[in-house]
Amino acid sequence: MKKARTKSERSSLMNVGRRVDYAVRALSYLAGQPSGTIVSRADIEKSQVIPSFYLSKIMKDLVAGGLVHSHIGSKGGFTLAKAPSTISIKDVYESVERPLVLMECLEKGVEYCSFCSVCSQKSIWEEAQTMLANFLAGVSIRDIADRYGLKERLGKAPMREVG
């Protein structure tokens, strides 16, 4: 007989997991470097304690999402593609996960749920989703880097200069 799941075992549609955490850490680390500094994947991996198998995929997603530039070659690595103040946590989430959706019915509508047109909860979830999206859109990588004093903690010496 199958054991019933407890509250803590239930999954949510919108889950902030390791990928988002690691992406925010990697971007915050890049934001804490002097402007134009190319940071190697190994430097990010080591300093942020991010497993290699996660970091490779995450950085690929961040490049595809337009948040990071990839530099090839022996002195290659990554730089931010935009000012850290313009990269929101919502941007990060949507680059490494999927669009921010609290309830699947909000995205799929009547094709997903036949009760969608008469649902008593739909407007509540729509409002909650809008509030969360607006909040996350208002928090930038710069905010996080500044909040935790990353520049001061990283030291003054740049990793590599773009040139």
Secondary structure as UniProt FT lines:
FT   HELIX           7..9
FT   HELIX           18..31
FT   TURN            35..36
FT   HELIX           41..48
FT   HELIX           52..64
FT   TURN            65..66
FT   STRAND          68..71
FT   TURN            74..75
FT   STRAND          77..80
FT   HELIX           84..86
FT   HELIX           89..96
FT   HELIX           104..108
FT   HELIX           109..111
FT   TURN            114..115
FT   HELIX           116..118
FT   HELIX           122..137
FT   HELIX           141..147
FT   TURN            148..149
FT   HELIX           150..154
//
